[in-house]
């Protein structure tokens, strides 16, 4: 029996498998170009608006991601001029077969009758910058991530094999990890399993994109450690705003920004995407997204779709908002 530390995770490896002891926080790398102070916007004391003379999205790589289980992504028409990469995340592939867990053997649960390899190939031919990901996970409390310690190695092997097969069959580009319900005895189990899965798919050149999609409520226990231990293999962190789903017209942007900053500041700006977990998102989501995009504090946005053949790509007023000067957004203390 050997006691080891791997990727910041302490475990004991024996004949019965891997037993995790606890998570050891990995030393964070200093991120070049990231402001050490969370108050990265300097408001004008006279107007309470941020200075915008330095704002420019020209030449930046902005990502738009759509989560869907149908072919709505094939009907995209008006694409914002600043979007340099379209991502489609197919929801979901799960290691459940309708009866119970298949222990890492993933099955596609999007509408495979209309989203087939030919449809994906035609879409990517039409939009050369497009990347199509398989999203693994669960919606709310259905199909949780649930693995016993003695099944860790077997789960990683089965997940790698089954997802490699799906990715190659559908000509996909990457993987998105979107578990909202995680039922494990130790967070290190989730970190190790998902981290090793992503790492292996990357090193085997099966994928070129890897994304994790936490919400604020579960980020600290699971996803933050996952990124710290496997950050070299994770390209995007898509933060879903499930904690502020009940936004109304009376909610101001400062309240939303206050909720976001502790979590967003844990990840490099170049990796950050901002998503909304219900359909449709409220207008204030786009206002906040515009503020953060304009200051390069996030790298893109994501939306969910349940359109069944009618795209939910943002209507023209949203596109106009995302491309408009920050000044139209009104007073913002932006005390990030």
C-alpha positions as CSV (number, residue, x, y, z in Angstrom):
1,X,0.0,0.0,0.0
2,X,1.5,3.3,-1.1
3,X,0.6,6.8,0.2
4,X,1.0,9.4,-2.5
5,X,0.2,12.9,-3.5
6,X,-1.0,13.4,-7.0
7,X,-2.3,16.6,-8.6
8,X,-2.7,18.1,-5.1
9,X,-4.9,15.1,-4.0
10,X,-3.6,12.9,-1.2
11,X,-4.6,9.3,-1.5
12,X,-3.7,5.7,-0.6
13,X,-3.4,3.2,-3.4
14,X,-3.8,-0.4,-2.5
15,X,-5.2,-3.7,-3.9
16,X,-8.8,-2.5,-3.4
17,X,-8.2,0.7,-5.4
18,X,-7.7,4.3,-4.5
19,X,-8.8,5.8,-1.2
20,X,-8.8,9.6,-0.9
21,X,-7.8,11.3,2.3
22,X,-8.4,15.0,1.7
23,X,-7.9,17.7,-0.8
24,X,-4.7,19.8,-0.6
25,X,-5.1,23.2,-2.2
26,X,-2.6,23.6,-5.0
27,X,-0.4,26.6,-5.1
28,X,-2.1,29.1,-7.5
29,X,0.0,30.3,-10.4
30,X,0.3,34.1,-10.8
31,X,-1.8,35.0,-13.7
32,X,-0.2,37.5,-16.0
33,X,-2.3,40.6,-16.7
34,X,-4.9,39.9,-14.0
35,X,-5.5,42.7,-11.6
36,X,-4.7,41.6,-8.1
37,X,-7.3,43.9,-6.6
38,X,-10.9,42.8,-7.2
39,X,-11.8,46.5,-7.7
40,X,-10.5,46.5,-11.3
41,X,-12.9,49.2,-12.5
42,X,-12.2,52.8,-11.5
43,X,-15.5,54.8,-11.3
44,X,-15.6,58.4,-12.2
45,X,-16.4,60.2,-8.9
46,X,-18.6,62.7,-10.6
47,X,-20.8,60.4,-12.6
48,X,-20.4,57.0,-10.8
49,X,-19.7,55.6,-14.3
50,X,-16.5,53.7,-15.1
51,X,-14.0,55.3,-17.4
52,X,-14.4,53.8,-20.9
53,X,-11.5,55.4,-22.8
54,X,-9.6,52.1,-22.5
55,X,-12.5,49.8,-23.5
56,X,-12.1,47.9,-26.7
57,X,-13.3,44.5,-27.7
58,X,-11.7,44.7,-31.1
59,X,-9.4,41.8,-31.7
60,X,-10.5,40.0,-28.6
61,X,-11.7,36.4,-28.7
62,X,-15.3,36.4,-27.5
63,X,-17.1,33.1,-27.2
64,X,-20.8,32.5,-27.6
65,X,-22.1,29.1,-26.4
66,X,-25.5,27.6,-26.9
67,X,-26.7,24.6,-24.8
68,X,-29.2,22.6,-26.7
69,X,-30.5,19.1,-27.2
70,X,-31.9,19.6,-30.7
71,X,-30.8,21.1,-34.0
72,X,-31.6,24.8,-33.2
73,X,-28.0,25.7,-33.6
74,X,-28.2,25.0,-37.3
75,X,-30.5,27.9,-37.7
76,X,-28.2,30.6,-36.4
77,X,-28.5,33.7,-38.6
78,X,-27.3,37.0,-37.1
79,X,-24.1,36.5,-35.2
80,X,-22.5,39.4,-33.2
81,X,-19.6,40.8,-35.1
82,X,-17.3,40.4,-32.0
83,X,-18.0,36.7,-31.6
84,X,-15.0,34.8,-32.9
85,X,-15.9,31.3,-31.7
86,X,-19.4,29.7,-31.6
87,X,-19.7,26.8,-29.2
88,X,-22.6,24.3,-29.2
89,X,-22.8,22.2,-26.1
90,X,-25.0,19.1,-26.7
91,X,-27.0,18.2,-23.6
92,X,-26.5,15.7,-22.3
93,X,-24.4,12.5,-22.3
94,X,-25.0,10.6,-19.1
95,X,-23.8,7.4,-17.6
96,X,-27.3,6.3,-16.9
97,X,-29.4,3.9,-19.0
98,X,-32.9,4.7,-17.7
99,X,-32.7,2.1,-15.0
100,X,-29.6,3.1,-13.1
101,X,-26.0,4.2,-13.3
102,X,-23.8,2.6,-16.0
103,X,-20.7,3.5,-14.0
104,X,-18.9,5.6,-16.5
105,X,-20.4,4.2,-19.7
106,X,-21.8,7.4,-21.3
107,X,-24.8,7.5,-23.6
108,X,-25.9,10.5,-25.7
109,X,-29.3,11.8,-24.6
110,X,-29.7,14.7,-27.0
111,X,-32.1,14.2,-30.0
112,X,-29.8,11.9,-32.0
113,X,-32.5,11.5,-34.7
114,X,-32.0,15.1,-35.8
115,X,-28.5,15.9,-34.4
116,X,-26.4,13.3,-36.2
117,X,-22.8,13.4,-37.5
118,X,-23.9,14.8,-40.9
119,X,-25.8,17.7,-39.3
120,X,-22.8,18.5,-37.1
121,X,-20.4,18.3,-40.1
122,X,-22.5,20.6,-42.2
123,X,-22.8,23.1,-39.4
124,X,-19.1,23.2,-38.8
125,X,-18.5,23.6,-42.5
126,X,-20.8,26.6,-42.6
127,X,-19.2,28.1,-39.5
128,X,-15.5,27.3,-39.6
129,X,-15.0,28.8,-36.1
130,X,-17.7,26.6,-34.5
131,X,-16.8,24.0,-31.9
132,X,-19.3,21.4,-30.8
133,X,-18.9,19.9,-27.3
134,X,-20.6,17.1,-25.5
135,X,-21.9,18.2,-22.1
136,X,-21.8,15.5,-19.4
137,X,-23.8,16.0,-16.3
138,X,-27.3,16.5,-14.9
139,X,-30.1,18.9,-14.7
140,X,-30.9,19.9,-11.1
141,X,-31.1,16.7,-9.0
142,X,-31.5,14.1,-11.7
143,X,-28.7,11.8,-12.8
144,X,-26.2,12.8,-10.1
145,X,-22.4,12.3,-10.2
146,X,-22.2,9.3,-7.8
147,X,-19.2,7.0,-7.5
148,X,-17.9,4.8,-4.7
149,X,-14.2,5.0,-3.9
150,X,-13.5,1.5,-5.0
151,X,-15.0,2.3,-8.4
152,X,-12.8,5.3,-9.2
153,X,-10.3,3.7,-11.6
154,X,-13.0,1.7,-13.4
155,X,-15.2,4.8,-13.8
156,X,-12.3,6.8,-15.4
157,X,-11.5,4.0,-17.8
158,X,-15.2,3.4,-18.8
159,X,-15.8,7.2,-19.2
160,X,-12.7,7.7,-21.3
161,X,-13.6,4.8,-23.6
162,X,-17.3,5.7,-24.0
163,X,-16.8,9.4,-24.5
164,X,-13.9,8.9,-26.9
165,X,-16.3,6.7,-29.0
166,X,-19.1,9.4,-28.9
167,X,-16.7,12.3,-29.7
168,X,-15.2,10.5,-32.7
169,X,-18.6,9.3,-34.0
170,X,-20.2,12.7,-33.9
171,X,-17.0,14.6,-34.9
172,X,-17.0,16.7,-31.7
173,X,-14.4,19.1,-30.5
174,X,-14.5,18.9,-26.7
175,X,-16.2,18.2,-23.4
176,X,-18.2,20.3,-21.0
177,X,-18.6,19.2,-17.4
178,X,-22.0,20.3,-16.1
179,X,-22.9,18.5,-12.9
180,X,-25.2,20.3,-10.5
181,X,-25.8,17.4,-8.2
182,X,-22.7,15.6,-6.9
183,X,-23.1,12.8,-4.4
184,X,-19.7,11.6,-3.3
185,X,-18.3,10.9,0.2
186,X,-15.3,13.1,-0.6
187,X,-15.0,16.0,-3.1
188,X,-11.6,14.7,-4.1
189,X,-13.3,11.8,-5.8
190,X,-15.1,14.2,-8.2
191,X,-11.9,16.2,-8.7
192,X,-9.8,13.1,-9.5
193,X,-12.3,11.4,-11.8
194,X,-13.3,14.4,-13.8
195,X,-9.7,15.8,-13.9
196,X,-8.2,12.5,-15.1
197,X,-10.9,12.1,-17.7
198,X,-10.3,15.6,-19.1
199,X,-6.5,15.2,-18.9
200,X,-6.6,11.8,-20.7
201,X,-8.9,13.0,-23.5
202,X,-6.6,16.1,-24.0
203,X,-3.4,14.1,-24.0
204,X,-4.8,11.5,-26.4
205,X,-5.8,14.4,-28.7
206,X,-9.4,13.3,-28.6
207,X,-10.5,16.8,-27.8
208,X,-9.2,20.4,-28.2
209,X,-11.6,22.1,-25.8
210,X,-12.4,21.3,-22.2
211,X,-14.9,23.3,-20.1
212,X,-16.3,23.1,-16.6
213,X,-19.7,24.7,-15.8
214,X,-20.2,25.3,-12.1
215,X,-22.8,27.5,-10.4
216,X,-21.9,29.7,-7.4
217,X,-23.5,27.3,-4.9
218,X,-21.3,24.3,-5.6
219,X,-18.2,26.0,-7.0
220,X,-16.1,26.1,-3.8
221,X,-16.6,22.5,-2.9
222,X,-15.9,20.9,-6.2
223,X,-15.1,23.0,-9.3
224,X,-12.6,25.3,-7.8
225,X,-10.4,22.4,-6.7
226,X,-10.9,20.7,-10.0
227,X,-9.5,23.8,-11.8
228,X,-6.7,24.3,-9.4
229,X,-5.5,20.7,-9.9
230,X,-6.0,20.4,-13.6
231,X,-5.9,24.0,-14.8
232,X,-3.5,23.2,-17.7
233,X,-6.1,21.0,-19.3
234,X,-9.2,23.2,-18.7
235,X,-9.9,25.9,-21.3
236,X,-13.1,27.5,-20.1
237,X,-15.0,28.0,-16.9
238,X,-18.7,28.7,-17.6
239,X,-20.3,30.2,-14.5
240,X,-24.0,29.6,-14.4
241,X,-26.1,32.1,-12.4
242,X,-28.6,29.7,-10.8
243,X,-28.2,31.6,-7.6
244,X,-29.8,34.7,-9.1
245,X,-32.6,33.1,-11.2
246,X,-35.3,35.3,-9.6
247,X,-34.0,38.6,-11.0
248,X,-36.7,41.1,-11.7
249,X,-36.8,44.5,-13.4
250,X,-36.1,46.0,-10.0
251,X,-32.7,44.3,-9.5
252,X,-29.8,46.5,-10.3
253,X,-26.6,45.5,-11.9
254,X,-24.5,46.2,-8.8
255,X,-26.3,43.5,-6.9
256,X,-25.6,40.9,-9.6
257,X,-22.0,42.0,-9.9
258,X,-21.6,41.6,-6.1
259,X,-22.8,38.0,-6.3
260,X,-20.5,37.2,-9.2
261,X,-17.1,38.7,-8.1
262,X,-16.0,36.2,-5.4
263,X,-16.4,33.3,-7.8
264,X,-15.2,34.9,-11.0
265,X,-12.1,36.2,-9.3
266,X,-11.0,32.5,-8.7
267,X,-10.5,32.0,-12.5
268,X,-8.4,33.6,-15.2
269,X,-10.4,36.1,-17.2
270,X,-9.4,34.5,-20.5
271,X,-11.3,31.3,-19.4
272,X,-14.4,32.9,-18.0
273,X,-17.8,32.6,-19.6
274,X,-21.1,33.8,-18.0
275,X,-24.2,31.7,-18.4
276,X,-27.8,31.8,-17.2
277,X,-29.5,28.6,-16.0
278,X,-33.1,29.3,-17.0
279,X,-34.9,30.1,-20.2
280,X,-35.1,32.9,-21.1
281,X,-32.6,34.9,-19.2
282,X,-33.8,38.3,-17.9
283,X,-32.5,41.5,-19.7
284,X,-30.3,42.4,-16.7
285,X,-28.2,39.3,-17.5
286,X,-27.2,40.9,-20.8
287,X,-26.6,44.2,-19.2
288,X,-24.1,42.6,-16.7
289,X,-22.6,40.5,-19.5
290,X,-21.9,43.7,-21.5
291,X,-20.2,45.4,-18.6
292,X,-18.0,42.4,-17.9
293,X,-17.2,41.8,-21.6
294,X,-16.3,45.4,-22.2
295,X,-13.7,45.3,-19.4
296,X,-12.4,41.9,-20.5
297,X,-13.5,40.5,-17.2
298,X,-15.2,37.5,-19.0
299,X,-14.5,36.0,-22.4
300,X,-18.0,35.2,-23.5
301,X,-21.5,34.2,-22.6
302,X,-23.7,31.0,-22.8
303,X,-27.4,30.5,-23.1
304,X,-29.7,27.5,-22.8
305,X,-32.1,26.4,-25.5
306,X,-35.2,24.2,-25.5
307,X,-36.6,25.4,-28.7
308,X,-37.2,22.1,-30.6
309,X,-36.2,23.5,-34.0
310,X,-36.7,27.2,-33.4
311,X,-33.4,28.8,-32.4
312,X,-33.1,30.8,-29.2
313,X,-30.1,32.8,-30.5
314,X,-30.5,36.3,-29.0
315,X,-33.0,38.5,-30.8
316,X,-31.7,41.7,-32.4
317,X,-32.1,44.0,-29.4
318,X,-29.8,41.8,-27.4
319,X,-27.2,41.7,-30.2
320,X,-27.4,45.5,-30.3
321,X,-27.0,45.7,-26.6
322,X,-23.9,43.5,-26.6
323,X,-22.3,45.6,-29.3
324,X,-23.3,49.1,-28.0
325,X,-21.1,51.5,-26.0
326,X,-21.0,50.9,-22.3
327,X,-22.3,54.4,-21.7
328,X,-25.9,53.4,-22.6
329,X,-26.1,51.1,-19.6
330,X,-26.6,54.0,-17.2
331,X,-25.1,54.6,-13.8
332,X,-22.9,51.7,-12.5
333,X,-20.7,51.8,-9.5
334,X,-19.1,48.6,-10.8
335,X,-17.3,48.1,-7.5
336,X,-15.6,44.9,-8.5
